[in-house]
Amino acid sequence: MTNEQKKILVVDDEPDILQLLEISLSRMGFKVYKAESLGAAKYQLSKTTFHLCLSDFKLPDGNGSELVEHVNQEYPTTPIAVITAFGTINHAVETLKKGAYDFITKPISLDTLRQLVITGLQKHEQPAAETEAAKIDIDTAYFQRLDELIAKYANSQVPVIIYGKRGTWKEKVATLIHENSALSRQQLTFIDCADADENLTPDNQGTLIYQNLEQLKPEQQTVVINFIKALDANQRILVTTNWTEEEFKHSLGIKKGLLRVICVGEIETRSVLQMKDDLSDICKARLEQLAESWNKLPCKIHPTALAKLKAHDFPGNMKELDLVLSKAAVNCQNQLIREDDIQLENTGFQPQLSKEMNLEKYIEDIEIREITNALAKTNNNKTKAADLLGISFRALRYKIKKLGID
């Protein structure tokens, strides 16, 4: 990629910011065009073909989200990114949904700006047909949408949080985002927040995947917040949590500062129970993918075997389904999986307690989470929280004291 004659449109109503961006980008070898309003930007776009557009979110006659939508509709080959103040991260999320490939926050560092421009120009220059994206590739509406989100977030370096029950391929989704990103040749590091000995602030470049983020203590959350704010252009974070979006965002145990820095891109995975109507298509696709990896003919699945799968709860979700299908494909005869080939016992995915956690502690953790969420939803009104939980006010007060909920 050369910088010669690359044209960049910069849109901002603050003269100082506009001048700073013009100087910085000109020194990188780009030809810079300026606009101070939404209307002026649209006019410039109608007269010149740009390789890249950078726009502030707040404009005197509109906002960056409107410009993103306009550029994606009228000039789809022109990548656009948005510049925003730190307090308007939610606005940045809105622009990502409308097609911005990334955003940066003020104050703007030169390294971050350079990486943003490089990513945008690569996106402009590389025809989609040349890139074979790594994806899940299962022909159902849910998995197609998941592949779209993977591709979308791979094209930026925004933090992404992936919600979902265990076994719903959260780590697989995070890995695919990394593999399709500009950082794919750099290291992929998994950080388990449930491990008390885990280093939460590694020096590694590349993609950092924080697993079980809901397990962090308040003081650990502060460490992670400060670490994320200091990430350089060659680092990004992805987050997985076993909680739902509602549980995570309404928990009093999760600091608002942490929500602000990680809940930019969001994905919610589904359980197998939520996809029972698509189970036939899912099994067919997975068996074909297994056969391809084994260099064999794909197995078919008998209706009675499929019925047996549909009757199972799958506490291990997609991971458990994969294990069951793999065993059945190995043990079946004539490439046909029959009912007896489906072994649902001893898969290792039944609800079970770890050796570090006895039953009483397990139940206490559930009670703490549910009470905390109820208090958050009712703005700490204990009477309303008790109604929400279906217990008496007196019982709630006793549990709060017993469990040490602050």
VMD Tcl script that draws the C-alpha trace (Angstrom):
set ca {
  {0.00 0.00 0.00}
  {1.37 3.44 -0.97}
  {0.32 6.76 0.46}
  {0.69 8.61 -2.88}
  {-2.40 10.64 -3.83}
  {-4.61 8.95 -1.27}
  {-7.47 11.34 -0.54}
  {-8.93 11.61 2.96}
  {-11.96 13.70 3.91}
  {-11.86 15.03 7.49}
  {-15.10 16.38 8.97}
  {-15.07 18.41 12.22}
  {-16.50 21.76 13.30}
  {-13.60 22.49 15.67}
  {-10.91 24.41 13.71}
  {-8.12 23.25 16.05}
  {-8.99 19.57 15.64}
  {-9.41 20.02 11.90}
  {-6.00 21.65 11.62}
  {-4.35 19.00 13.79}
  {-5.75 16.20 11.66}
  {-4.78 17.97 8.45}
  {-1.18 18.43 9.61}
  {-0.87 14.87 10.95}
  {-2.34 13.22 7.85}
  {-0.44 15.47 5.43}
  {2.81 14.46 7.10}
  {1.87 10.84 6.48}
  {1.68 11.67 2.76}
  {-2.08 11.97 2.26}
  {-4.05 14.66 0.45}
  {-6.48 16.06 3.01}
  {-9.85 17.64 2.27}
  {-11.76 19.40 5.05}
  {-15.43 19.96 5.90}
  {-16.90 21.70 8.94}
  {-20.48 20.42 8.71}
  {-22.61 17.53 7.51}
  {-23.76 19.53 4.49}
  {-20.22 20.49 3.53}
  {-19.11 16.86 3.84}
  {-21.90 15.67 1.54}
  {-20.90 18.33 -1.01}
  {-17.22 17.27 -0.90}
  {-18.22 13.63 -1.31}
  {-20.28 14.47 -4.39}
  {-17.29 16.17 -6.06}
  {-14.38 13.89 -5.15}
  {-13.78 10.17 -4.77}
  {-12.20 9.59 -1.35}
  {-10.17 6.66 -0.13}
  {-11.24 7.33 3.46}
  {-13.48 9.59 5.54}
  {-12.97 10.60 9.21}
  {-15.81 12.46 10.90}
  {-16.48 13.92 14.33}
  {-19.73 12.66 15.86}
  {-21.07 16.09 16.82}
  {-21.63 18.37 13.83}
  {-23.50 21.70 13.73}
  {-26.16 20.44 11.31}
  {-26.35 16.78 12.24}
  {-24.13 14.01 13.55}
  {-21.57 11.47 12.44}
  {-24.13 8.69 12.46}
  {-26.08 10.44 9.69}
  {-22.91 10.85 7.66}
  {-21.99 7.19 8.13}
  {-25.39 6.15 6.84}
  {-25.09 8.53 3.86}
  {-21.60 7.32 2.92}
  {-22.56 3.65 3.17}
  {-25.59 4.18 0.95}
  {-24.09 6.53 -1.65}
  {-20.34 5.69 -1.55}
  {-20.07 2.09 -0.29}
  {-16.40 1.74 -1.30}
  {-15.37 4.63 0.96}
  {-14.63 3.43 4.52}
  {-15.67 5.87 7.25}
  {-14.60 6.10 10.88}
  {-15.88 8.37 13.63}
  {-14.11 10.58 16.17}
  {-15.94 10.93 19.46}
  {-15.50 12.28 22.97}
  {-15.01 9.58 25.63}
  {-18.40 10.36 27.19}
  {-20.23 9.55 23.96}
  {-19.19 5.93 23.53}
  {-22.86 4.98 23.09}
  {-22.96 7.23 20.05}
  {-19.96 5.43 18.65}
  {-21.79 2.12 19.03}
  {-24.66 3.61 17.03}
  {-22.30 4.56 14.19}
  {-20.78 1.06 14.13}
  {-24.24 -0.41 13.68}
  {-24.82 1.92 10.73}
  {-21.60 0.90 8.99}
  {-18.59 2.76 10.41}
  {-15.56 0.49 10.38}
  {-14.10 1.94 13.60}
  {-13.95 4.94 15.91}
  {-11.36 6.77 18.01}
  {-11.83 8.89 21.10}
  {-10.46 12.32 21.89}
  {-7.72 13.21 22.67}
  {-6.33 11.58 19.51}
  {-2.93 9.94 19.69}
  {-0.79 9.83 16.54}
  {-0.28 6.05 16.76}
  {-4.01 5.41 17.08}
  {-4.75 7.74 14.16}
  {-2.12 6.03 12.00}
  {-3.50 2.55 12.73}
  {-7.06 3.76 12.06}
  {-6.03 5.13 8.65}
  {-4.02 2.01 7.71}
  {-6.98 -0.24 8.56}
  {-9.36 1.98 6.56}
  {-7.15 2.10 3.50}
  {-6.64 -1.65 3.58}
  {-10.39 -2.04 3.66}
  {-10.73 0.33 0.67}
  {-8.02 -1.33 -1.43}
  {-8.72 -4.98 -0.81}
  {-11.61 -6.33 -2.93}
  {-13.97 -8.50 -0.93}
  {-13.52 -11.34 -3.45}
  {-9.83 -11.64 -2.63}
  {-10.42 -12.45 1.01}
  {-11.82 -15.78 2.14}
  {-13.14 -14.93 5.59}
  {-12.99 -17.50 8.36}
  {-16.54 -18.06 9.54}
  {-18.90 -20.50 11.24}
  {-20.68 -21.23 7.95}
  {-23.93 -22.86 9.07}
  {-26.91 -22.03 6.87}
  {-29.40 -20.75 9.43}
  {-30.49 -17.16 10.05}
  {-28.82 -17.07 13.48}
  {-25.41 -18.32 12.33}
  {-25.49 -16.14 9.21}
  {-26.06 -13.12 11.44}
  {-23.25 -14.31 13.71}
  {-20.90 -14.48 10.71}
  {-21.94 -10.93 9.73}
  {-21.12 -9.65 13.23}
  {-17.78 -11.49 13.23}
  {-16.84 -9.84 9.93}
  {-18.07 -6.44 11.10}
  {-16.14 -6.40 14.36}
  {-13.06 -7.92 12.74}
  {-12.83 -4.78 10.59}
  {-12.38 -2.56 13.63}
  {-10.44 -2.67 16.86}
  {-13.30 -1.77 19.18}
  {-13.80 -3.79 22.37}
  {-16.44 -6.50 21.90}
  {-18.32 -8.36 24.63}
  {-19.87 -11.76 23.88}
  {-22.70 -12.87 26.19}
  {-24.02 -16.41 26.42}
  {-24.31 -19.64 28.35}
  {-21.40 -22.04 28.54}
  {-20.75 -24.06 25.42}
  {-22.38 -21.54 23.05}
  {-19.16 -20.94 21.11}
  {-18.30 -17.59 22.70}
  {-14.56 -18.30 22.50}
  {-14.96 -19.61 18.94}
  {-16.65 -16.33 17.95}
  {-13.89 -14.31 19.63}
  {-11.20 -16.37 17.88}
  {-12.84 -15.84 14.48}
  {-12.95 -12.09 15.08}
  {-9.22 -12.20 15.75}
  {-8.46 -14.40 12.73}
  {-10.28 -12.00 10.39}
  {-8.77 -8.84 11.89}
  {-5.73 -6.72 11.05}
  {-4.06 -8.26 14.14}
  {-4.50 -11.85 12.92}
  {-0.74 -12.39 12.52}
  {-0.12 -11.33 16.08}
  {-0.65 -13.27 19.28}
  {-4.02 -14.43 20.59}
  {-4.04 -14.46 24.40}
  {-6.76 -15.95 26.62}
  {-7.13 -14.50 30.13}
  {-9.36 -16.43 32.53}
  {-10.77 -13.99 35.09}
  {-12.00 -16.91 37.21}
  {-8.37 -17.87 37.89}
  {-7.08 -16.01 40.95}
  {-3.48 -16.37 39.71}
  {-4.16 -15.00 36.21}
  {-2.21 -11.97 35.01}
  {-4.90 -9.46 34.04}
  {-2.52 -7.00 32.36}
  {-0.16 -8.93 30.06}
  {2.31 -7.10 27.82}
  {1.31 -9.21 24.81}
  {0.57 -7.52 21.51}
  {-2.39 -8.70 19.46}
  {-5.84 -9.75 20.72}
  {-6.57 -10.31 24.41}
  {-9.66 -12.40 25.20}
  {-10.95 -11.97 28.76}
  {-13.04 -15.01 29.75}
  {-15.53 -15.08 32.67}
  {-15.28 -11.33 33.18}
  {-18.19 -11.40 35.63}
  {-15.88 -13.12 38.13}
  {-13.67 -10.05 38.63}
  {-13.64 -8.39 42.04}
  {-14.16 -4.60 42.18}
  {-10.46 -3.85 42.69}
  {-9.58 -6.14 39.77}
  {-12.12 -4.36 37.59}
  {-10.36 -1.05 38.27}
  {-7.07 -2.59 37.14}
  {-8.66 -3.86 33.92}
  {-10.37 -0.51 33.21}
  {-7.07 1.38 33.45}
  {-5.31 -1.27 31.38}
  {-7.90 -1.07 28.59}
  {-7.67 2.72 28.46}
  {-3.90 2.44 27.95}
  {-3.97 -0.14 25.10}
  {-1.88 0.77 22.07}
  {-2.75 0.47 18.37}
  {-1.45 -3.13 18.21}
  {-3.71 -4.41 20.99}
  {-7.42 -5.00 21.27}
  {-9.66 -6.77 23.76}
  {-12.56 -9.16 23.40}
  {-14.62 -10.27 26.39}
  {-16.78 -13.32 27.11}
  {-19.24 -13.73 29.96}
  {-21.61 -16.54 30.95}
  {-24.20 -13.93 31.91}
  {-26.87 -12.49 29.65}
  {-26.65 -8.86 28.55}
  {-29.36 -7.93 31.06}
  {-27.64 -9.72 33.94}
  {-24.28 -8.17 33.13}
  {-25.45 -4.60 32.63}
  {-27.78 -4.54 35.65}
  {-25.47 -6.20 38.13}
  {-24.33 -3.98 40.96}
  {-21.17 -6.06 41.03}
  {-20.05 -4.72 37.63}
  {-18.62 -1.20 37.69}
  {-20.15 1.35 35.32}
  {-16.66 2.32 34.20}
  {-16.07 -1.25 33.04}
  {-19.35 -1.25 31.11}
  {-18.32 1.95 29.34}
  {-14.98 0.61 28.10}
  {-16.06 -2.89 27.03}
  {-19.73 -2.71 25.95}
  {-19.01 -1.14 22.57}
  {-19.46 -4.06 20.21}
  {-21.94 -6.64 21.56}
  {-22.85 -10.19 20.54}
  {-25.27 -12.54 22.32}
  {-24.92 -16.25 21.57}
  {-27.85 -18.68 21.69}
  {-28.29 -21.99 23.46}
  {-29.18 -25.17 21.58}
  {-32.62 -25.05 23.22}
  {-33.22 -21.73 21.46}
  {-32.27 -23.31 18.13}
  {-34.22 -26.60 18.28}
  {-36.17 -25.71 15.11}
  {-32.85 -25.43 13.24}
  {-31.28 -28.55 14.73}
  {-31.58 -30.58 11.53}
  {-29.71 -27.92 9.49}
  {-27.12 -27.45 12.26}
  {-26.41 -31.20 12.48}
  {-26.15 -31.51 8.69}
  {-23.67 -28.62 8.50}
  {-21.55 -29.86 11.40}
  {-21.41 -33.41 10.02}
  {-20.30 -32.07 6.63}
  {-17.62 -29.93 8.30}
  {-16.41 -32.91 10.35}
  {-16.24 -35.07 7.22}
  {-14.22 -32.43 5.40}
  {-11.72 -32.20 8.25}
  {-11.45 -36.02 8.36}
  {-11.32 -36.34 4.55}
  {-14.33 -38.69 4.56}
  {-17.85 -38.76 3.19}
  {-20.34 -36.93 5.44}
  {-22.72 -38.91 7.60}
  {-26.48 -38.56 7.37}
  {-28.70 -38.61 10.42}
  {-31.79 -40.83 10.75}
  {-35.06 -39.09 11.79}
  {-35.24 -41.14 15.01}
  {-31.70 -40.06 15.91}
  {-32.62 -36.43 15.24}
  {-35.72 -36.82 17.41}
  {-33.52 -38.12 20.24}
  {-31.29 -35.07 19.92}
  {-34.27 -32.71 19.96}
  {-35.54 -34.29 23.19}
  {-32.22 -33.59 24.96}
  {-31.65 -30.37 26.96}
  {-27.98 -29.95 25.96}
  {-26.58 -28.22 29.07}
  {-23.25 -28.07 27.20}
  {-24.89 -26.49 24.14}
  {-22.87 -26.48 20.89}
  {-19.79 -28.01 22.52}
  {-21.86 -30.93 23.75}
  {-23.66 -31.31 20.41}
  {-20.31 -31.41 18.62}
  {-19.03 -34.12 20.96}
  {-22.17 -36.23 20.52}
  {-22.09 -35.88 16.72}
  {-18.37 -36.65 16.56}
  {-18.78 -39.87 18.54}
  {-21.81 -40.88 16.47}
  {-20.01 -40.20 13.18}
  {-17.08 -42.38 14.26}
  {-19.19 -45.28 15.55}
  {-22.05 -45.43 13.04}
  {-22.18 -47.83 10.10}
  {-22.60 -46.98 6.41}
  {-22.42 -43.24 7.08}
  {-25.89 -43.28 8.71}
  {-26.28 -42.15 12.32}
  {-29.08 -44.13 13.96}
  {-30.78 -43.58 17.30}
  {-28.48 -46.04 19.12}
  {-25.42 -44.13 17.86}
  {-26.51 -41.03 19.78}
  {-24.88 -41.36 23.21}
  {-26.08 -38.61 25.57}
  {-24.77 -40.09 28.82}
  {-21.43 -39.18 30.40}
  {-20.71 -36.33 28.03}
  {-19.20 -34.32 30.90}
  {-21.56 -31.41 30.34}
  {-24.16 -32.15 33.00}
  {-24.45 -29.39 35.62}
  {-21.75 -30.13 38.15}
  {-19.80 -28.38 40.86}
  {-16.08 -27.87 40.82}
  {-13.94 -29.24 43.63}
  {-13.43 -25.66 44.86}
  {-17.16 -25.06 45.23}
  {-19.60 -27.08 47.36}
  {-23.38 -27.06 46.86}
  {-24.02 -24.41 49.51}
  {-21.50 -22.01 47.95}
  {-22.96 -22.68 44.50}
  {-26.47 -21.78 45.67}
  {-25.19 -18.71 47.52}
  {-23.54 -17.40 44.36}
  {-26.81 -17.75 42.46}
  {-28.71 -15.96 45.26}
  {-26.18 -13.12 45.35}
  {-26.42 -12.63 41.61}
  {-30.24 -12.67 41.51}
  {-30.64 -10.38 44.53}
  {-28.02 -8.00 43.18}
  {-29.74 -7.83 39.82}
  {-33.16 -7.31 41.44}
  {-31.82 -4.45 43.56}
  {-30.24 -2.88 40.49}
  {-33.47 -3.10 38.51}
  {-35.48 -1.48 41.34}
  {-32.89 1.21 42.14}
  {-32.14 -0.41 45.51}
  {-35.80 -0.43 46.57}
  {-35.89 -3.55 48.77}
  {-39.69 -3.79 48.82}
  {-39.90 -3.82 45.02}
  {-36.90 -6.13 44.78}
  {-38.58 -8.62 47.13}
  {-41.72 -8.55 44.94}
  {-39.59 -9.10 41.86}
  {-37.90 -12.10 43.49}
  {-41.19 -13.51 44.80}
  {-40.12 -13.46 48.46}
  {-41.10 -11.38 51.49}
  {-39.34 -8.15 52.44}
  {-38.25 -9.79 55.70}
  {-36.75 -12.79 53.85}
  {-34.87 -10.47 51.48}
  {-33.47 -8.41 54.36}
  {-32.29 -11.61 56.07}
  {-30.58 -12.89 52.91}
  {-28.87 -9.53 52.26}
  {-27.40 -9.64 55.77}
  {-26.51 -13.34 55.60}
  {-24.84 -13.11 52.19}
  {-23.01 -9.88 52.98}
  {-24.52 -7.96 50.05}
  {-23.54 -4.29 50.21}
}
mol new
graphics top color blue
foreach p $ca { graphics top sphere $p radius 0.5 }
foreach p [lrange $ca 0 end-1] q [lrange $ca 1 end] { graphics top cylinder $p $q radius 0.2 }
display resetview
